[in-house]
Amino acid sequence: MQTLNIIDNSSSGFNAFQLFNDKPMVSADRILNLIEQLQSTLCFEQLINRFAMEASKYADFSGLSFQYQDGIANMRGSRPGKFKEQIELRINEEFIGVLTYHINQRLNQQNLDTLQELHRYLAYPLKNAVLLHQANQLAMHDHLTGLNNRRFFDDQLKKAINHAKRNENMLSLMLIDLNKFKQVNDTHGHHIGDIVLKEFSRVLSACIRDYDTAFRFGGDEFAVIIEGADTTSVANIEARIHHKTQMNSLLSKYDVSASVGFSFLHNNDNEANFFNRADQGLYKQKVAQPRGPLRIV
Ligand SMILES: Nc1nc2c(ncn2[C@@H]2O[C@H](COP(=O)(O)OP(=O)(O)OP(=O)(O)O)[C@@H](O)[C@H]2O)c(=O)[nH]1
């Protein structure tokens, strides 16, 4: 894998004066046009598509992808080739991501040199897209557990309700609250409390399907949006949460259990009453919980 490390200084490829003086392999007009195209979006897919349109004039490839920290963006219609040519992009040594060209014939040195010239104009827009992606991740995720946060929940719940009504699909909302969690903090300290919250988040994620979304609202409160599941599936998820929490050595060591409430979307529901019914279910289980063993459905 080749590495392109762009050093951010006055002699970088971004110096417009240099563009017109150094006889680049790609004409200055084309480069300016490419820069303009790349500057007008922060979407990974659009960046890769727009870049690929230009790059395909200088090299023959069947696919192009950009792999960043925790995701991958593919050129539209990207197809695997016989070989791969990978270029790691860095700016001032900082890792931005890896570009992968899918090719059927090895690129010659001139192809590669031209692509490397073009990569100089792609690296900064990609870096901006990575920064935006990281900021979005921070804004949407709970920093302690890595689950989605309350802010993202509001957004997702609205979308899920609209989607379920439009497609006449079932939709369920599950609310979960840990029992005796304050006691863990008070007896063992906040640090252990944090470990318990992380462990429960892991357990909760293991109880749901990949396409169900789990959230931490804050404190010891969690939620799961469950799309397209009937009453039996939702009851099974609830049973799994109770069972796995009881069986987990760390959670049982600190005597932590969970209370769960859920609701199913009705035709005339809005977000508030859909949420309130789940909350009432949670409350019922919460008040019933200290009186006897956990209800395993
Ligand atoms: N360790 C830790 N504790 C937190 C965090 N956020 C909130 N808390 C604590 O979570 C506790 C929540 O208290 P309660 O809602 O009374 O929880 P509980 O003891 O489970 O009570 P019930 O829900 O009635 O069973 C409080 O002690 C908060 O200080 C966090 O990020 N880390």
The ligand as an SDF file (V2000), in Angstrom:
LIG
                    3D

 32 34  0  0  0  0  0  0  0  0999 V2000
  -21.8430    5.7970   37.7180 N   0  0  0  0  0  0  0  0  0  0  0  0
  -22.7330    6.6000   37.1080 C   0  0  0  0  0  0  0  0  0  0  0  0
  -23.8530    6.9330   37.7550 N   0  0  0  0  0  0  0  0  0  0  0  0
  -24.7460    7.7300   37.1470 C   0  0  0  0  0  0  0  0  0  0  0  0
  -24.5210    8.2270   35.8450 C   0  0  0  0  0  0  0  0  0  0  0  0
  -25.5920    8.9940   35.4930 N   0  0  0  0  0  0  0  0  0  0  0  0
  -26.4430    8.9630   36.5530 C   0  0  0  0  0  0  0  0  0  0  0  0
  -25.9460    8.2000   37.5450 N   0  0  0  0  0  0  0  0  0  0  0  0
  -26.5390    7.8620   38.8480 C   0  0  0  0  0  0  0  0  0  0  0  0
  -27.5940    6.9410   38.6230 O   0  0  0  0  0  0  0  0  0  0  0  0
  -28.3990    6.9340   39.7980 C   0  0  0  0  0  0  0  0  0  0  0  0
  -29.8330    6.8080   39.3580 C   0  0  0  0  0  0  0  0  0  0  0  0
  -30.6070    6.8280   40.4980 O   0  0  0  0  0  0  0  0  0  0  0  0
  -32.0290    6.1390   40.5680 P   0  0  0  0  0  0  0  0  0  0  0  0
  -32.8200    6.5510   39.3810 O   0  0  0  0  0  0  0  0  0  0  0  0
  -32.5770    6.4070   41.9260 O   0  0  0  0  0  0  0  0  0  0  0  0
  -31.6710    4.6190   40.3460 O   0  0  0  0  0  0  0  0  0  0  0  0
  -32.0330    3.3090   41.1850 P   0  0  0  0  0  0  0  0  0  0  0  0
  -31.2230    3.1840   42.4180 O   0  0  0  0  0  0  0  0  0  0  0  0
  -31.8380    2.2220   40.1900 O   0  0  0  0  0  0  0  0  0  0  0  0
  -33.5110    3.5060   41.6010 O   0  0  0  0  0  0  0  0  0  0  0  0
  -34.7760    2.8040   40.9670 P   0  0  0  0  0  0  0  0  0  0  0  0
  -34.7330    3.1300   39.5030 O   0  0  0  0  0  0  0  0  0  0  0  0
  -35.9440    3.4220   41.6560 O   0  0  0  0  0  0  0  0  0  0  0  0
  -34.6350    1.3460   41.2120 O   0  0  0  0  0  0  0  0  0  0  0  0
  -28.0740    8.2170   40.5630 C   0  0  0  0  0  0  0  0  0  0  0  0
  -27.3280    7.8680   41.6980 O   0  0  0  0  0  0  0  0  0  0  0  0
  -27.1790    9.0080   39.6020 C   0  0  0  0  0  0  0  0  0  0  0  0
  -26.2050    9.7730   40.2590 O   0  0  0  0  0  0  0  0  0  0  0  0
  -23.2990    7.8650   35.1990 C   0  0  0  0  0  0  0  0  0  0  0  0
  -23.0140    8.2350   34.0410 O   0  0  0  0  0  0  0  0  0  0  0  0
  -22.4420    7.0410   35.8580 N   0  0  0  0  0  0  0  0  0  0  0  0
  1  2  1  0
  2  3  2  0
  2 32  1  0
  3  4  1  0
  4  5  2  0
  4  8  1  0
  5  6  1  0
  5 30  1  0
  6  7  2  0
  7  8  1  0
  8  9  1  0
  9 10  1  0
  9 28  1  0
 10 11  1  0
 11 12  1  0
 11 26  1  0
 12 13  1  0
 13 14  1  0
 14 15  2  0
 14 16  1  0
 14 17  1  0
 17 18  1  0
 18 19  2  0
 18 20  1  0
 18 21  1  0
 21 22  1  0
 22 23  2  0
 22 24  1  0
 22 25  1  0
 26 27  1  0
 26 28  1  0
 28 29  1  0
 30 31  2  0
 30 32  1  0
M  END
$$$$
